[in-house]
Amino acid sequence: MSRPVLYVAVTNHGFGHVTRTAAVVAEIQRRSPEILPIMVTTAPRWLLDSYLEGEFLHRPRAFDVGVVQPDSLTMDLPATLAKLKEIRDRASSIIASEVSFIRQNRVGLVLGDIPPLAAPIARAAGVPCWMGSNFGWDYIYRAWGGEFEAIADWIGECFAQCDRLFRMPFHEPMSAFPVVQEVGLTGGSPRHNPDDLRSKFNLTAPKEKTALLTFGGLGLAEIPYHNLTRFPDWQFITTDKQAPDLPNLVNVGGTAFRPVDFMPLCGRVVSKPGYGTFSEACRLDVPIVSLTRDDFAEAACLLAGIRRHCVHRIITPAEFVEGDWDFLQAPLHPPETDLPLDKTGNEAIAQAVIDYLGS
C-alpha cells in the first residue's frame, strides 16, 4: 500500500511562513508518520530540518515572490511588481509543470501558506487545496495601489479556487476565500531543556533581564548594538551572524537552535511585526516588544492582536534605531482583554489533514 502524500507549498518570502507551516507538518508527522510531506519551497534545507524530525522530500520551487526586500523592513516595490508580472505571465507553464509532478507522485492533498498559484495548481491536478494563513497577498498588494491592484485582483481569483482556508489569529478578513475555518495559533515549541541552554551558552542574567533580539530570516540592515553596552547587567540573545562581539550579547546564529528554543529563558522578545515570532512568543506567554511598520498592511493586524492578547510594548523604528533603548526599562503593557487565545492551530490543521488523507 502506497503512503499518503501531502504537497506543502510555502510562499517565497522570508522564514516566517516556512517555520509556521513546518510546525504544522511536524505535528502531522508526530500523529501520522506514514504521511510523506513534500515541502515545496526555496527555503534552505537546514531551516526545514530544524523543525521537521521525520522524513520529507524537499522540492525547491517558487510560485510567488512575496516582497523583494534587502532586509526585514525595507521593500523594493518596483522589483516586487516586476517579479509578480513575470510570475503571472508564466502561470500556465508553472501550473502545468506542477500538475505533472503531483500526478506522478500521487499527491492526495495540497496544503499552501500562502502562494496564490497553489490553488489553481491543485484544481488542475484534481486534488483539493487547503491553505493556512492570517493574511493573503491580495490584501498586501492592494494597499499599494496603482498596478498592484490588478495583481491583487488576479491573486483573489486564485484564492477563490481554494477549497478550505484555516484562518489563523491576528488576521485580515481574507474575503477572497470561499470556505473559512478559524484555528488557533500555529508555531514551533522549544525542544531543549532551559537549564541545558543556560549552561551551554553561559546565560547567567535573570529572566527579566534576558532579551531575545529576532528580526526574521532577512534580519535588519542596521541594528544599534552599541546600545547594549548601556545594559551591562542584561544579556541579549541574537541569531544575527553579523552581530559584533560584545560581552553581554550571546550569538546563537549558525547553530542548530531556533529562536523559539530560547524564548522560555527571556523576559521579552524584541522583534519587528511577524506572525511567526509573535505566535511562538504568545504560545509561550513571553512578552513582546515590537517595532511598528506602517508600509505593510499585515502589521496593523499583528500589532492589534498582541495589544489585545499579549503583554507588550510597541515602539517606533526611530526609537529602536536612533534612541538609547530606554524602552527596555519602561513598563510593559498588559493585554487589553483576558479572553483566552486559542493556541491549538497546529493540532487542528494536522488532524484535519490526517483525517482527509486517511479517508
Secondary structure, DSSP 8 states (H G I E B T S, - for coil): ----EEEEEE-SSTTHHHHHHHHHHHHHHHH-TT-EEEEE-SS-HHHHHHH--S--EEE---S------SSSS---HHHHHHHHHHHHHTHHHHHHHHHHHHHHTT--EEEEES-TTHHHHHHHHTS-EEEEES--HHHHHHTT-TTHHHHHHHHHHHHTT-SEEEE-SS----TT-SSEEE---------S-HHHHHHHHT--S-GGGEEEE--TTT--S---GGGGGG-TT-EEEE--TT----TTEEE-TTSS--HHHHGGG-SEEEE-S-HHHHHHHHHTT--EEEE--TTSTHHHHHHHHHHHHS-EEEE-HHHHHTS--GGGTS--B--S--------HHHHHHHHHHHHHT-
